[in-house]
Structure formats: C-alpha cells, structure tokens
Amino acid sequence: MSDKFIPIFAATDTAPSSGLWVVEAKNKIYVRAVTGWFAAWRWALVWITQLVFYGMPWLQWNGRQAVLFDLQGQRFFLFGLALYPQDLVYLAVLLMVSALALFFFTAVAGRLWCGFACPQTVYTEIFLWIERHTEGNHHARKRLDGMAWSPEKLARKTSKQILWLGLSLWTGFTFVGYFTPIQTLAATLPTLGMGPWEAFWILFYGLATYGNAGYLREQVCKHMCPYARFQGAMLDRDTLVIGYDAARGESRGSRPRTADPKSLGLGDCIDCTLCVQVCPTGIDIRKGLQSNCIGCAACIDVCDSVMDQMHYPRGLIRYATENGLAHGWDKATLLKRVLRARVLLYGALLLTVTTALVVSIAQRSPVRMDIIRDRGVMARTANDGAVDNIYRLHLMNATESTQRYRIGVAGPLGLALRHPLEVELGPVEEHTVPVGVRLPSTQAAARAGQTVSFHFEVQLLGGEHDGHQVLERSTFHVPR
C-alpha cells in the first residue's frame, strides 16, 4: 500500500509571493482506541495521578487540610510539615530533583513522562474516553462530524460538551482548593459566594483544561510544549525509544495469514497503518524517530496485536535503541549500553540531591528566627555609660503544638539582654518581639567605635523538642 493511503495529516509550509509564511489547515486526528500492556499502564497512571490530585485536598491532618498552600497566611502545609516563605529553598531543591529526574528518565527511555504521566496526556486520555462514550469509536466520530445537524448529533455533541465542561470546572475547583481550604470553598458553591480571585482561577484553569485536552490535544505536544524541542539534547543512539524494526518489517505489504511472507518477498509489516491510527500525534513510527513522538507506546500495543493475529513474533515495533535496531543487538547487550556514563551521572546527581533534601527536611529546626535591627537608632548610651542596641526578633513556630522559648545572647563578656525574656507561641504561630541588648560601660569604653559580633540564642522549653537551641548571628554597634 502506498503512503497516500496512510492517514497522516501534517501541516506544510508554503512561501507565497508576499514573503509571509502560512500553514495549511490540518485535518482532525480521530485517534483509534487501543488495548494492551502499555495502554493498561497508561490508564493505571491516569487513575493514580487523578486520585491524588482530586483526593488530596479533602484529606485532613491535625484538624486542618493535609496539603494547603495558604498564600494569604504565608504558610504552607504538607501533612506534618508547616513551612514558611523562608523555606522556599526546599522548593528550589525540589525543582532540581524534578529536573534531574526528567534528565535521568529521558536519557534512559526517552519521553516516558510525556507518554504516561504528563497532565496533557492524562487529561487528553480522559477527554477521549468521554468522547468515545458519547460519540462512538473513531469511525463513528468521523461520520458524525461529516453529518448534517440532527437531533441525534445535537444530543451526542451536547452531552459531550456538558461532561467536558463539568470535568474542566471541577478540575479548576480542585486546583484552587490547594490554595483556599477546599471545604470552605465548597460551602460557597451553592451561593457562588467565593471571592473574585477564586472564581477567576477556577474559570481560568477549567477553561485551560477544556481547551488543551478537548481541542488542542496533540498541538500542545507538537507546537506549545518546549520539552519536545530540547529532548534531542538528552537523547542519543543508546537511549531506549520506540522504534520500528525496518530490517524485519520491510518490504511492507498485505498478504493472507497462511502465506509465507519470505516467499512473497515481504517483511512482517502488513501495512495495515494501525500504528498511525492509534498515534495521538498522527505520526508514522515507521519513518523513524521523530520529535512529535510522545512515547505513549500505543503503536507497540496495536502492532503486537496484529502480530498475534498473523502468528508472527511480537516486537516489530518495540522499545529499543537506535544502535540496537541498526546492529540487531539482543536485550542484554542493549540494556548494557543503556547504562552509560551520562545515565550514571544523572542517577548519582539525582540520588545525592534527593538524599540532601530528605536529610535537610528531617533535620529542619522546629523554630525559625529572623533578626531586624532598629533602623531609627543604631545605638544609644545610658547615663551610666552602658550601650544599648534594640532589635526585633521575628519568631516562627514551625510545629503544630504550643511551644515556649527562652531568649538569650552569647557574645563578648558582659553582653546580655536588658530583661530576661520568655515567649510562648501557639501552633504554627509567628510573633515579633522587641529585644534590648546591653553592653556594660567598662566593656563599651574598651570597644568604642567597634561593631561586635554576637549570637541570639532561642531555646525551646518542654515538649518533644525540649532543650533544642537555635543560634542566629547579629552585630552590636558601640558608638565612639
């Protein structure tokens, strides 16, 4: 069968006399449903990711939402962790872990993220599932789009749109529920009494989901997502990718099941084009590795089913490396080459940074302290010659229990607080305390005109963190 019978609809560029580049209209891709091992994995990840996304905001922890990013209160709760804006360093490290994980898995097996766990892939699968159950399979959907409007067509299209919009708005509602307590947000739904920002982001995120998963679909992967553009820098000829075994499959051609392909001068590919029909981006994997391939492995599942029907070995389309396909390597050799220097480097960096993040969070202090100097008066001298500096200590209780703290100083001989100070903070409470530090006259006279370094000490009293001490460096100015 010639290529003109393969339903590939690629946009082509032309250069008119005006000098402007235009793109021809692209035909809609009617993706054929597929079953198989990889399809089962993809749906398993759909269920896992969506159960986490939709269910997490409803979980309670110590009488509050388990995962909540309270922007107004400037507190972020992750189960037993209570984080402040000062803890954003953890977010930076988490982004590093995510980037290294992306590099590692891409170097090993290409676009696994895109094909199985990317939100665009996940929601496109869900929207396609709704479309199949309201409009029928790929043939029925194509016929329906070509029909004149009728009560049946209107009913099918309307039911699909209602389900799409409902799911999209619920997705936007859930997203906002990570930033505004979702139970409070749900209580405002009957009266639409939510705030303007909550309403805006529900609509914005909902419409983004509706447009991306319902209509843009493969266009997001092919033209909007930057990952497809720079993946070439992370792939090499020893990366596991989805490939077509041309040596085994060529020459293509249809034949009876009982025929011997070798006697007909044919390979194992019967040119059924099912691998193209199930591809969500509409590419032909038989033309080699392409940037538009998102690695969903739908073509592997459908090709294996055809090989089973023809009583041929599976694996005409399979996960392999370019070198492995070119040289006919067995699995042992292929996998040995996959564990190459760059993969080991990415893996070592990923393990190191992840370990550092976990250890840092485990050893995180239960109290945080910021020191703010009094900007009005650098220092003042008392009648007896002693020197006072005034500070404001911003204390943050990073636990979900009430804590008591004793505040002190450690520095040059004689440097002390003007008054003994103990502070009690409630769960995840923060408070600013004015603190006066005094240097006796004899010590002040010896250090006139100097800036002395010292530390504030905050010691926890009682509870599971009894005796825990936090030191924060500051400076004491002695006037001339």
N, C-alpha and C positions, 0 to 999 in steps of 0.2 A: 504494500500500500504506500502510495506516495505521501509526501509531507502535507500536501494540500488537504488531505482528509483528516489530519490531526488537528483537533480544536484548540489551537494556540492563538490567543488574541493579543498580540504585542503591539504597543503603540510605536509608530515610526515617525521619524523626524524628516521634514522636508524643508527646503530653503527657498521660499518664494522670492520674487524679484525685489520685494520691499526690503529684503535683508533681515526680516523678523523670522524667528524660528517658531513653528507651530507644531502641535502634536495632534495626530489624527484621533478621532473618537475611538475609545476602547470598548469592545464588546464585553458584556457582563459575563463573569465566570459562574457557571452553575456547577458547584462542586458536588461530585458524586459521593455518597456515603460509603464508608469503608469499615470493615471489621478486621480484627487481627490483634496480634500481641502488642504492637506499638500503639494501636488505637485504644486498647484497654488501658495501657499505661497513661496515655494522654487523658483519658476520662477519669482515671484514678486521681491524677493531679488536679483536674478540674474540681472534683469533689473535695479534695483535701484543701486546696487554696481557698475555695469559696466557703467551706465550713469554718475555716479560720477567720476569713475576712468578715463574713456576716455574723458569726457567732461570738467573736472575741469581745466586741463592745458590751455584750449582755452579761459577761462573766463578772461576778462580784468578788472583791478581795478586801478583807478587813472593813467591811461596811461601805466600800466605795467601788467604783468601776475599776476593774483589774488593769486595763490599759486605757489611759486617758492622757491626752496632751493638752493640759489646761493652759492655754496661751494667756488668758486674762489674769489668772493667778500666778503665772510664771512657774508652774510646777508640772512635772511630767512623771506619770506613774506607770511603772512596768511591773505588775504583780507586786513583789515585795520591795522593789526599788522605788525610792522617791528622789527624783532628780531635779536640779535647779538649772537655770541658764548657764551657770558656771560649769556645769557638767557636759556642755556641748562637745567637749573634747572627745567624749565617748562616741558621739555621733560621727565625728570626723574619722575616728578609728574604725567604726562600723562601716563607713563608706569605703575605707581602704580594704577591709575584709571582703566587701561585696565586689570591688573591682578586681582584687586578686583572685577571688573565686571565679569570676567571669573569665579572666585570662586563663586560669588553670583548666577549666572545663572546656573552653573553646579550643585551647591547644591540644587537649586530649581528643575531643569528639565533636568539634565544630559547634554549630548553633543549637546545642541542647536546650538552652534557656528559651530561645525563640520558639522552638518546635513544641515544647511541652509545658512551660510554666509562665511564659510572658503573659501579662494581662490581656494584651491584644489577641493572642492566640486563644486564651481561655474564654474570653467573652465572645469571640467570633464563633467558637465551637458551640457555646450556649445559644447564641442567636441563630446559628444554622440549625440547631436541634429544634428550636421553636418554629423556624421556617419550614422544616421538613414535616412537622406535625400539623401545620396549618395549611400549607400549600402543596405538600406531596414531595416526591423524590425529585431529582434534578430534571428528569424529562417532564414531569408534571408541572414543575415551576416554570420551565421554559415555555411550555404550551400555554400556561395560564397568563404569562406576560404577553404572549402574542395574541391572545383572545380579545375580542371586544368586551367592553364592560357589561356585566350581567349581575343579577343578584348573587349568584354563586361566587363570582370573582370578587365582588364587593365584600361579601361576608368573609371570605378567606383573607383578603388583604387587610380588612378592618380588624379581624381577630388577631392577626399577626402584629399589627401596629399597636394594638392595646397591650398585648403581652410584652412587646419590646419596650414600650414606654413605661409600663409598670415596673419591669425589672430595672430599667435605667434609673428611674426616680428612687427606687428602693436602694440601689447601689449608691446614689448620691446621698441619700439619707444616712446610710450606714457609714459612709466616708466622713460626713460631718459629725456623726456620733462618736468618732475618736477624739474630737476636739471640744464638743459640748456634750455633757453626760447624756447618753442616748435615752435613758429612761425619762429624763426631764424633757428632752427633745420630742419623744414620742407622746408625752402628755399634751404637747402643744398642737399636735396634728389635727385633732377634731375641730379646733377653732382657728387653725392656721395662725396661732399666736407666737410663732417663732420670730426671732429677731431678723432684721434685714440681711445681715451677713450670713446667717444660717440659711435663709431662703435663697440667697444668691448662689451660695456654693452648692446647695442641693441641686438647684436647676443647672448650674454650670457643669458640675461633674456628671449629673444624669444625662444631659444633652451630649456631652463629650462621649460618654459610653454609647449612647444611642447612635450617634453619627459614626464613630470609629468602628464599632462592631457590626452595626446594621448596614452601613453603606460603603464606607471607605475600605474596610477589610484589608485586602492584600495591598491596597495603595499605601497604607500606613507602613507596611513592611518594606515595600519596594521604593518608596519615594520620601517618606517622612521620618522614618527611624534611622538615626545615624549609625546604628550598630552594623547594618548591612554594608555600609560604606567602608568602615575601617576593619571589618573582620579579616580582610585579606592580609593585614599586617600580623595577624595572630595565627593564621593557618599556614601550613607548609605541606609538603608532599607526604609527610608521615602522620598527618592528622587524620583521625577517623572521620570520614564523611560518608554521605550516602552516594554510592556510585553504581553505575551500570557497567556490567562486565561485557564490554564490547567483543572481546575475544570469544566469549561463549555465545553471545546473543546474535552476532552478525553472521550471515545476512538475515534480515528480517523477512517475514512472510507468513501468510496464513497457510494452514495445512490441516488435513484430517488428524484426529487424535491418534489413529492407528498407524499413521505414516511415519517412516524413519526420516527425520529431518536431514541427516547426513546424505542420504540417497537423493534428496531433493536439492542438495547444495545450500541448505538453510541452517541457521543457528537456532537457539532455543527461543528467541523472541518471535512471537507470532504476530507482532504489530497490531495488537488489539487497542492500543492507545489508552488503556485504562489507567496507566500510571500518570497520564496527563489529565485525565478526567477527575481524578481524586486530588490533584495538587491544588492547594488553596491559593497559590500564586500563579497557576496556569503555565508553569514551565514544563519542558520536556527533559527529564533527567537523563535521557539517552544522549543528549547533546553535551554531556559533561557537567562539571561543577560550575554553578552559576551563582552570582551574588544574590539573586532573588530566591534561592532555595533557603527555606527557614528550618530545614532539618526535622520536619514533623514525622517523617518515615511512613507517611500514608502510602507512598508508591511501593515501599517494601511489602507492606501488608497485602496490597491488591495484587502485586506481581507474584508473591508466594502462593496466593490462592489460585492464580492462573496456572502456575507451575504444577500445583497439586492436581488440578483438573486434567492437565496434559500428561501427568505422570512423569514429569521432569524433576530433577533435583531443585530444591529451593535455592535462593541466593543469587538469581540473575541480577536483581537489584538488592544491594545489601550495604551494611556498614563496612567500609574498608578504607584503605589509604590509597592515594593516587599511585604511590610506588608499589603497593601490594597488588593493585589491579594490573599495573603495567608489567610486573615481573612474575605474577602468578604465585605470590608467596602464600604459605599456609598460615593458619591463625597464630601459631606460636611465633613464627618469625615476624608477622605483622604486629602483634602485641609487644614484642620485644623492642621493635623500632619505635613504637608509640611512647615508651618510657625513655625519652631522650632528655638532653640537657635542659632545654627550656621548660619542659614539664616538671622535672625535678626541682628546678629553681623556683618556679611558681608555687609548687607544692610546699617547699621549705619556707618561702616567704609567707604563704598563707597560714601555715601551721604556727610560725613564730608570732605573727601579728595577732592571730586568734587567741593564742595562749596568753600573750601580753594583755589583751583586752579582758579575758576572763579573770586573770590574776588581779588586774587593776580594779575591776569591779568587786571582786571578793574582798580585797583589802581596803576598799573605799571607807573613808572616815565617816563616822556617824554624825559628825558636826562639821560645818563649814564656817569659816570666819573671813570677813573682809574688813580691812582697816582703812578708815578715811580720816585724814588729818583735818583739823580745824583750819580752814583757809583764812578765817578772819584774823587770827592772832597766831603767829608762828610759835612764840614762846612769851611767857611773862614771868617777871621776877617778883617774889613775895617780899614783904617787909623784912623778913629775917635773912634774905639773900638766897633762899631756895628758889629753884626754877621749876615752873610747871609747863607742861605741854598737854594740850587737850586733843583727844581722839574720839572718833565714833566707831564702835565695834558693831559690825553687822553680823549677827549670829543666825545660823540656819540649822534647824534640827532636821537632819536627813533620815530620821527614823519615824515610825508611826506610833511612838509611845512618848509620854511626857518625860522630859529629861531636865535634870538640874546641872548647872555648870558653875564652877568656881573660876574666876578670872584672876590672873596674876601676871607678873612680869619677871623676866630674867635678863640681867644686864650688868653694867658696872656696879661696883659696890655702892650700896645706898639707894639705887634707883628702885622706886616702889610706887604702888598705887596710892593715891591720896586717901582713898577709903576702901576697905575690904568690899568685895563685890561678888554676889552670887545671883544667878539668873535662872529662872525656870521657863522653859518653852514647851508648849503643847505639841501634839503630833504634827510634823511637817510645818511647824510654825517658824517664822523668822521675826527678828526684833533687832532694832538698833539701840545700842546702849552708849551713852556718853561716859567716857572714862578719862580721868585726870591722872597723869603720871608725874611724880615729883622727884627731883634730884636735890639732896641736901646742899646747903650753902657751901660747906667745905669742899665737896666734890665738884660743885658748879664752878667755884672760883678756880679750881685747878684745870678745868676744861673750857674755860671761857672762849667763845668763838668757834667751838668744835661742834660737829654733828656726830652723835654717839649712836652706834648700832645696838639694838636690843631685840628681845622677842616677847610677844604677848603669849601667855600660856592660858589655855582653856582646858580644864579638867572636868570630866564627867563624874558625877556623884551618884552612886547607886545604880541599880538595874543591871542588865547583862553587859553593859559597856563600862561598868564601874572602874574608875582609875584611868580610862583612856584619855590621853593627853594630845592636844593639838598645839603646835608652835607656829607662829606667824611672825616673820621678821618685819621690823619697822625701824624708824630713826627718831632720835631725840635731839632737838636743837638747843644749844646753850648759847645765849646771846653774849656779846662782849661786855 
